[in-house]
Structures are given as C-alpha cells and as structure tokens.
Amino acid sequence: MARAKLDRIDRRILSDLQSNGRMTNVELAERAGISAPPCLRRVRALERAGIIKGYHA
C-alpha cells in the first residue's frame, strides 16, 4: 500500500483524536482551524484510507 499523504490539518486531526477520540466534530474542527463539514469529510477519508481504524476509550 502506498504511503498516504497527510497535510498539516490531517496530522492535527489525527493528533487530537489520539488525545480524545470522543471529541465532537465541531470541537475537532475548531482545533484544526477549519469548519465542521470539511473536517468531517477529512475524518471519513482517513477512515476509508485505513488510517483511522477505530475509536477506543
């Protein structure tokens, strides 16, 4: 599998989700510096790419 290209925002989203996987999309978007709809699209794309494999407490 080719290595995924992650930009600064994707890396921020991943970092924030690693810290708190139960963070809301709105909160995650604010922390990443983008609005909620593109944040959700990015999270879903990361899930489809297998970069986000699940959420655990």
Helices and strands as residue ranges (DSSP letters): H 8-19, H 25-32, H 36-48
